[in-house]
Amino acid sequence: MISNARKRHMQIAADNNTRRKDLSRSKDRQLLRMLLVQVIIVICCTAPFATVNIFYKMVRYADEPAYNRKIKLFFDNICRLILYFNPMIEFYIYTLSSRAFRTEIKRVMKRGCKFVYEKFGLQQCFSKRQQNQIVVLSLS
């Protein structure tokens, strides 16, 4: 991702349009911010599970009273839960850390709503409803 961003800088560097360069740099900064936040979240979500697994491999053949199986199961479940947060939280990472991603999501949502609106003929339903509301308001 970083090499693609650098290639884009070289392509845009040939242009003399400063506004375009600033926009590209802004998007690259947002992209890098998203990448760094995602890397930190991945590390935070996977480190506890990896640490607990390494610890259990080390004490695997230790005496039974040294560690309790229920405590092992508890920590294992907690670490798995944290591990499963990783794929779920990516949408929120992108949404919170990048203005470009938010605007793109809004654009896709608008297009999707417009497609559904036109595909299923909802424009006729809404136009009739609006006409009925106008008639009711004029009668009042």
N, CA, C and O of each residue as an XYZ file, in Angstrom:
560
protein
N       0.826     -1.177      0.000
C       0.000      0.000      0.000
C       0.878      1.252      0.000
O       0.594      2.226     -0.698
N       1.923      1.208      0.776
C       2.808      2.370      0.850
C       3.519      2.585     -0.487
O       3.677      3.722     -0.930
N       3.948      1.489     -1.132
C       4.623      1.657     -2.431
C       3.663      2.199     -3.488
O       4.067      2.990     -4.340
N       2.401      1.783     -3.441
C       1.415      2.341     -4.383
C       1.202      3.826     -4.129
O       1.048      4.606     -5.068
N       1.191      4.213     -2.861
C       1.044      5.635     -2.539
C       2.235      6.429     -3.073
O       2.067      7.541     -3.574
N       3.424      5.868     -2.967
C       4.614      6.563     -3.478
C       4.579      6.670     -5.004
O       4.964      7.692     -5.572
N       4.110      5.600     -5.662
C       3.998      5.641     -7.119
C       3.021      6.726     -7.555
O       3.250      7.420     -8.546
N       1.932      6.865     -6.807
C       0.959      7.906     -7.128
C       1.589      9.279     -6.978
O       1.318     10.182     -7.770
N       2.439      9.440     -5.949
C       3.118     10.728     -5.776
C       3.989     11.039     -6.994
O       4.024     12.180     -7.455
N       4.689     10.034     -7.516
C       5.551     10.256     -8.671
C       4.729     10.610     -9.902
O       5.132     11.463    -10.693
N       3.579      9.960    -10.071
C       2.736     10.258    -11.222
C       2.164     11.671    -11.123
O       2.107     12.400    -12.113
N       1.755     12.035     -9.953
C       1.147     13.352     -9.768
C       2.219     14.442     -9.736
O       1.934     15.600    -10.041
N       3.451     14.078     -9.368
C       4.524     15.072     -9.328
C       4.781     15.655    -10.711
O       5.253     16.785    -10.837
N       4.467     14.881    -11.751
C       4.656     15.395    -13.105
C       3.677     16.533    -13.402
O       3.979     17.423    -14.198
N       2.527     16.505    -12.776
C       1.558     17.582    -12.950
C       1.996     18.809    -12.141
O       2.700     18.691    -11.138
N       1.568     19.973    -12.599
C       1.894     21.197    -11.877
C       0.721     21.702    -11.059
O       0.790     22.797    -10.500
N      -0.334     20.946    -10.975
C      -1.525     21.361    -10.261
C      -1.332     21.142     -8.766
O      -1.329     20.002     -8.301
N      -1.171     22.222     -8.013
C      -0.883     22.103     -6.584
C      -2.083     21.600     -5.789
O      -1.926     20.883     -4.801
N      -3.289     21.981     -6.228
C      -4.487     21.523     -5.513
C      -4.600     20.003     -5.577
O      -4.968     19.350     -4.600
N      -4.277     19.458     -6.738
C      -4.330     18.004     -6.922
C      -3.289     17.311     -6.050
O      -3.550     16.247     -5.488
N      -2.119     17.914     -5.940
C      -1.066     17.353     -5.094
C      -1.493     17.347     -3.625
O      -1.291     16.364     -2.913
N      -2.086     18.461     -3.184
C      -2.537     18.543     -1.796
C      -3.620     17.519     -1.503
O      -3.618     16.902     -0.438
N      -4.540     17.333     -2.430
C      -5.603     16.340     -2.260
C      -5.014     14.944     -2.194
O      -5.438     14.126     -1.377
N      -4.044     14.666     -3.045
C      -3.392     13.357     -3.042
C      -2.647     13.122     -1.736
O      -2.710     12.030     -1.171
N      -1.949     14.128     -1.258
C      -1.220     13.990      0.005
C      -2.174     13.774      1.170
O      -1.894     12.986      2.074
N      -3.293     14.469      1.145
C      -4.285     14.305      2.203
C      -4.831     12.882      2.215
O      -4.956     12.270      3.277
N      -5.154     12.359      1.045
C      -5.665     10.982      0.969
C      -4.595      9.979      1.376
O      -4.898      8.976      2.022
N      -3.346     10.241      1.003
C      -2.266      9.345      1.406
C      -2.075      9.356      2.922
O      -1.838      8.312      3.530
N      -2.179     10.537      3.528
C      -2.076     10.615      4.989
C      -3.208      9.847      5.654
O      -2.995      9.133      6.633
N      -4.414      9.999      5.115
C      -5.555      9.271      5.672
C      -5.362      7.765      5.512
O      -5.698      6.992      6.409
N      -4.824      7.355      4.375
C      -4.572      5.943      4.123
C      -3.529      5.395      5.095
O      -3.694      4.307      5.646
N      -2.473      6.145      5.294
C      -1.438      5.716      6.244
C      -1.969      5.672      7.674
O      -1.634      4.766      8.437
N      -2.799      6.652      8.035
C      -3.405      6.652      9.363
C      -4.275      5.411      9.555
O      -4.224      4.758     10.597
N      -5.073      5.097      8.535
C      -5.913      3.901      8.610
C      -5.058      2.646      8.759
O      -5.382      1.758      9.547
N      -3.973      2.577      8.007
C      -3.093      1.422      8.053
C      -2.435      1.278      9.425
O      -2.382      0.180      9.978
N      -1.938      2.383      9.972
C      -1.291      2.323     11.286
C      -2.273      1.928     12.392
O      -1.948      1.120     13.262
N      -3.463      2.499     12.349
C      -4.468      2.150     13.356
C      -4.843      0.676     13.233
O      -5.010     -0.011     14.240
N      -4.974      0.191     12.001
C      -5.328     -1.212     11.812
C      -4.220     -2.132     12.327
O      -4.507     -3.145     12.964
N      -2.974     -1.794     12.062
C      -1.855     -2.610     12.540
C      -1.839     -2.651     14.064
O      -1.637     -3.710     14.656
N      -2.052     -1.505     14.696
C      -2.071     -1.463     16.168
C      -3.212     -2.306     16.715
O      -3.029     -3.032     17.692
N      -4.386     -2.221     16.101
C      -5.531     -3.006     16.556
C      -5.284     -4.497     16.361
O      -5.629     -5.297     17.230
N      -4.696     -4.877     15.240
C      -4.398     -6.294     14.990
C      -3.430     -6.815     16.043
O      -3.613     -7.910     16.576
N      -2.411     -6.036     16.339
C      -1.443     -6.463     17.357
C      -2.114     -6.583     18.728
O      -1.892     -7.556     19.448
N      -2.932     -5.597     19.081
C      -3.609     -5.630     20.383
C      -4.611     -6.776     20.485
O      -4.837     -7.310     21.572
N      -5.206     -7.150     19.371
C      -6.202     -8.230     19.407
C      -5.572     -9.618     19.373
O      -6.138    -10.560     19.928
N      -4.417     -9.765     18.736
C      -3.814    -11.092     18.615
C      -2.771    -11.387     19.685
O      -2.509    -12.551     19.989
N      -2.177    -10.351     20.255
C      -1.118    -10.568     21.249
C      -1.596    -11.341     22.479
O      -0.890    -12.253     22.909
N      -2.755    -11.029     23.072
C      -3.169    -11.795     24.251
C      -3.373    -13.279     23.950
O      -2.983    -14.130     24.750
N      -3.971    -13.593     22.821
C      -4.216    -14.993     22.469
C      -2.896    -15.731     22.255
O      -2.731    -16.861     22.714
N      -1.959    -15.091     21.557
C      -0.659    -15.715     21.332
C       0.099    -15.903     22.634
O       0.728    -16.940     22.843
N       0.046    -14.913     23.506
C       0.746    -14.993     24.796
C       0.189    -16.122     25.651
O       0.947    -16.894     26.237
N      -1.125    -16.218     25.723
C      -1.749    -17.279     26.526
C      -1.414    -18.641     25.949
O      -1.148    -19.573     26.708
N      -1.419    -18.787     24.635
C      -1.067    -20.075     24.035
C       0.379    -20.459     24.305
O       0.668    -21.622     24.585
N       1.283    -19.503     24.225
C       2.692    -19.788     24.539
C       2.832    -20.199     26.001
O       3.560    -21.141     26.313
N       2.144    -19.502     26.894
C       2.206    -19.845     28.309
C       1.679    -21.259     28.557
O       2.269    -22.011     29.333
N       0.583    -21.622     27.911
C       0.004    -22.956     28.113
C       0.897    -24.049     27.551
O       0.936    -25.154     28.091
N       1.608    -23.758     26.486
C       2.555    -24.741     25.949
C       3.731    -24.925     26.904
O       4.276    -26.024     27.013
N       4.123    -23.852     27.596
C       5.238    -23.948     28.533
C       4.856    -24.729     29.784
O       5.676    -25.478     30.315
N       3.630    -24.569     30.261
C       3.212    -25.235     31.500
C       2.392    -26.497     31.226
O       1.721    -27.019     32.117
N       2.454    -26.965     30.019
C       1.656    -28.128     29.615
C       1.949    -29.356     30.482
O       1.030    -30.063     30.895
N       3.191    -29.596     30.745
C       3.575    -30.787     31.498
C       3.894    -30.490     32.957
O       4.497    -31.311     33.648
N       3.491    -29.328     33.413
C       3.727    -28.959     34.813
C       2.730    -29.691     35.709
O       1.817    -30.365     35.231
N       2.924    -29.544     37.006
C       2.006    -30.172     37.960
C       0.617    -29.577     37.808
O       0.458    -28.394     37.506
N      -0.372    -30.410     38.021
C      -1.777    -29.981     37.929
C      -2.106    -28.840     38.886
O      -2.769    -27.889     38.470
N      -1.675    -28.887     40.151
C      -2.053    -27.787     41.053
C      -1.406    -26.441     40.692
O      -1.841    -25.398     41.179
N      -0.389    -26.458     39.856
C       0.290    -25.206     39.523
C      -0.648    -24.254     38.777
O      -0.569    -23.038     38.949
N      -1.507    -24.792     37.974
C      -2.493    -23.937     37.311
C      -3.794    -24.718     37.209
O      -3.797    -25.931     37.000
N      -4.855    -24.022     37.356
C      -6.177    -24.631     37.372
C      -6.743    -24.657     35.943
O      -6.578    -23.701     35.186
N      -7.395    -25.734     35.595
C      -7.982    -25.865     34.247
C      -9.094    -24.841     34.012
O      -9.271    -24.366     32.891
N      -9.833    -24.502     35.050
C     -10.906    -23.522     34.886
C     -10.349    -22.130     34.622
O     -10.911    -21.369     33.835
N      -9.254    -21.801     35.276
C      -8.607    -20.513     35.018
C      -8.074    -20.488     33.593
O      -8.183    -19.474     32.903
N      -7.497    -21.603     33.149
C      -7.016    -21.706     31.775
C      -8.166    -21.488     30.799
O      -8.027    -20.734     29.836
N      -9.287    -22.133     31.039
C     -10.436    -22.003     30.158
C     -10.966    -20.567     30.145
O     -11.340    -20.047     29.094
N     -10.997    -19.932     31.317
C     -11.452    -18.549     31.407
C     -10.576    -17.624     30.569
O     -11.091    -16.860     29.753
N      -9.259    -17.682     30.759
C      -8.353    -16.818     30.005
C      -8.382    -17.149     28.511
O      -8.275    -16.255     27.671
N      -8.524    -18.412     28.191
C      -8.610    -18.810     26.797
C      -9.852    -18.204     26.133
O      -9.775    -17.713     25.006
N     -10.976    -18.237     26.814
C     -12.204    -17.657     26.268
C     -12.119    -16.139     26.123
O     -12.565    -15.577     25.122
N     -11.550    -15.487     27.119
C     -11.385    -14.026     27.048
C     -10.474    -13.645     25.873
O     -10.768    -12.709     25.130
N      -9.379    -14.372     25.716
C      -8.448    -14.059     24.626
C      -9.068    -14.348     23.261
O      -8.822    -13.613     22.305
N      -9.859    -15.393     23.162
C     -10.554    -15.669     21.898
C     -11.560    -14.561     21.580
O     -11.700    -14.153     20.428
N     -12.248    -14.087     22.599
C     -13.204    -12.997     22.393
C     -12.496    -11.750     21.861
O     -12.978    -11.108     20.928
N     -11.372    -11.416     22.449
C     -10.594    -10.265     21.982
C     -10.092    -10.512     20.563
O     -10.062     -9.592     19.745
N      -9.702    -11.743     20.272
C      -9.231    -12.093     18.931
C     -10.333    -11.907     17.898
O     -10.056    -11.474     16.779
N     -11.563    -12.222     18.244
C     -12.673    -12.101     17.305
C     -13.125    -10.648     17.110
O     -13.884    -10.359     16.186
N     -12.674     -9.750     17.955
C     -12.986     -8.330     17.748
C     -12.284     -7.768     16.519
O     -12.770     -6.820     15.902
N     -11.150     -8.344     16.165
C     -10.333     -7.813     15.081
C     -11.104     -7.653     13.771
O     -11.131     -6.544     13.237
N     -11.735     -8.699     13.221
C     -12.437     -8.476     11.952
C     -13.688     -7.608     12.087
O     -14.108     -6.972     11.121
N     -14.277     -7.579     13.267
C     -15.500     -6.796     13.445
C     -15.209     -5.304     13.549
O     -16.056     -4.486     13.189
N     -14.058     -4.948     14.022
C     -13.785     -3.545     14.331
C     -13.202     -2.787     13.144
O     -13.075     -1.564     13.205
N     -12.842     -3.489     12.058
C     -12.202     -2.816     10.924
C     -13.082     -1.727     10.310
O     -12.584     -0.660      9.951
N     -14.375     -1.985     10.186
C     -15.266     -0.967      9.631
C     -15.204      0.312     10.460
O     -15.151      1.410      9.906
N     -15.209      0.175     11.765
C     -15.174      1.343     12.641
C     -13.827      2.046     12.573
O     -13.761      3.271     12.673
N     -12.758      1.286     12.406
C     -11.433      1.896     12.245
C     -11.435      2.781     11.005
O     -11.025      3.941     11.060
N     -11.897      2.229      9.889
C     -11.893      2.990      8.644
C     -12.811      4.205      8.734
O     -12.466      5.291      8.268
N     -13.974      4.013      9.334
C     -14.944      5.104      9.412
C     -14.442      6.238     10.299
O     -14.631      7.409      9.970
N     -13.817      5.911     11.398
C     -13.369      6.940     12.333
C     -12.064      7.602     11.916
O     -11.810      8.747     12.291
N     -11.235      6.908     11.152
C      -9.912      7.462     10.896
C      -9.743      8.094      9.521
O      -8.684      8.655      9.241
N     -10.761      8.023      8.643
C     -10.570      8.555      7.302
C     -11.807      9.287      6.798
O     -12.891      8.710      6.710
N     -11.635     10.540      6.475
C     -12.720     11.331      5.908
C     -13.066     10.826      4.504
O     -14.235     10.823      4.118
N     -12.059     10.402      3.744
C     -12.297      9.898      2.384
C     -13.162      8.636      2.426
O     -14.047      8.461      1.588
N     -12.910      7.770      3.385
C     -13.713      6.550      3.512
C     -15.155      6.894      3.870
O     -16.089      6.287      3.346
N     -15.337      7.869      4.763
C     -16.699      8.265      5.146
C     -17.470      8.829      3.956
O     -18.637      8.495      3.753
N     -16.819      9.680      3.174
C     -17.512     10.242      2.016
C     -17.813      9.166      0.979
O     -18.853      9.210      0.321
N     -16.912      8.202      0.832
C     -17.156      7.111     -0.117
C     -18.311      6.228      0.353
O     -19.122      5.789     -0.462
N     -18.392      5.968      1.646
C     -19.512      5.185      2.191
C     -20.829      5.921      1.950
O     -21.821      5.308      1.556
N     -20.841      7.226      2.185
C     -22.063      8.004      1.945
C     -22.475      7.932      0.482
O     -23.657      7.786      0.169
N     -21.499      8.035     -0.409
C     -21.788      7.988     -1.838
C     -22.365      6.624     -2.235
O     -23.330      6.557     -2.997
N     -21.782      5.550     -1.726
C     -22.273      4.206     -2.033
C     -23.675      3.996     -1.467
O     -24.526      3.394     -2.121
N     -23.914      4.488     -0.259
C     -25.241      4.350      0.351
C     -26.284      5.123     -0.461
O     -27.387      4.624     -0.682
N     -25.947      6.330     -0.905
C     -26.887      7.117     -1.714
C     -27.202      6.410     -3.026
O     -28.356      6.355     -3.449
N     -26.166      5.869     -3.667
C     -26.393      5.145     -4.918
C     -27.244      3.902     -4.691
O     -28.125      3.595     -5.494
N     -26.985      3.190     -3.603
C     -27.767      1.994     -3.291
C     -29.226      2.326     -3.028
O     -30.121      1.636     -3.517
N     -29.467      3.375     -2.262
C     -30.848      3.791     -1.984
C     -31.542      4.244     -3.263
O     -32.715      3.940     -3.478
N     -30.830      4.959     -4.095
C     -31.409      5.426     -5.358
C     -31.749      4.243     -6.259
O     -32.793      4.233     -6.910
N     -30.866      3.250     -6.292
C     -31.114      2.056     -7.101
C     -32.361      1.321     -6.614
O     -33.217      0.951     -7.417
N     -32.465      1.108     -5.296
C     -33.636      0.426     -4.736
C     -34.886      1.247     -4.984
O     -35.935      0.700     -5.322
N     -34.780      2.536     -4.821
C     -35.909      3.454     -5.014
C     -36.445      3.364     -6.438
O     -37.657      3.331     -6.652
N     -35.530      3.324     -7.414
C     -35.948      3.268     -8.815
C     -36.308      1.852     -9.255
O     -37.235      1.670    -10.044
N     -35.592      0.854     -8.759
C     -35.795     -0.527     -9.195
C     -37.168     -1.063     -8.793
O     -37.826     -1.736     -9.586
N     -37.594     -0.774     -7.592
C     -38.855     -1.307     -7.088
C     -40.026     -0.350     -7.267
O     -41.110     -0.597     -6.740
N     -39.824      0.719     -7.989
C     -40.902      1.647     -8.278
C     -41.405      2.399     -7.066
O     -42.581      2.759     -7.005
N     -40.549      2.640     -6.114
C     -40.964      3.347     -4.898
C     -41.210      4.823     -5.159
O     -41.869      5.488     -4.360
N     -40.696      5.341     -6.254
C     -40.903      6.756     -6.544
C     -42.375      7.056     -6.788
O     -42.856      8.143     -6.467
N     -43.091      6.083     -7.359
C     -44.529      6.285     -7.567
C     -45.272      6.289     -6.240
O     -46.184      7.090     -6.037
N     -44.882      5.393     -5.334
C     -45.538      5.333     -4.018
C     -45.337      6.638     -3.256
O     -46.274      7.184     -2.675
N     -44.087      7.131     -3.269
C     -43.822      8.343     -2.523
C     -44.484      9.559     -3.164
O     -44.940     10.461     -2.461
N     -44.536      9.587     -4.465
C     -45.166     10.741     -5.098
C     -46.670     10.751     -4.814
O     -47.241     11.822     -4.607
N     -47.336      9.567     -4.798
C     -48.760      9.503     -4.468
C     -48.989      9.914     -3.019
O     -49.937     10.637     -2.710
N     -48.110      9.446     -2.132
C     -48.245      9.795     -0.717
C     -48.110     11.301     -0.532
O     -48.868     11.906      0.227
N     -47.154     11.903     -1.217
C     -46.973     13.349     -1.110
C     -48.173     14.093     -1.669
O     -48.564     15.129     -1.132
N     -48.766     13.576     -2.747
C     -49.956     14.201     -3.310
C     -51.125     14.105     -2.336
O     -51.886     15.060     -2.176
N     -51.267     12.938     -1.679
C     -52.333     12.767     -0.695
C     -52.159     13.715      0.489
O     -53.137     14.250      1.012
N     -50.914     13.918      0.905
C     -50.662     14.828      2.016
C     -51.022     16.253      1.617
O     -51.546     17.014      2.431
N     -50.750     16.607      0.395
C     -51.095     17.963     -0.064
C     -52.600     18.143     -0.099
O     -53.115     19.196      0.280
N     -53.320     17.099     -0.564
C     -54.776     17.172     -0.608
C     -55.341     17.285      0.793
O     -56.233     18.098      1.036
N     -54.835     16.476      1.726
C     -55.332     16.518      3.112
C     -55.047     17.882      3.733
O     -55.892     18.430      4.440
N     -53.876     18.427      3.477
C     -53.534     19.734      4.050
C     -54.405     20.838      3.449
O     -54.774     21.786      4.142
N     -54.728     20.718      2.181
C     -55.561     21.766      1.579
C     -57.004     21.680      2.076
O     -57.696     22.697      2.123
N     -57.471     20.483      2.447
C     -58.825     20.315      2.973
C     -58.959     20.834      4.401
O     -60.054     21.191      4.836
N     -57.875     20.874      5.107
C     -57.920     21.278      6.522
C     -58.139     22.735      6.715
O     -58.198     23.206      7.851
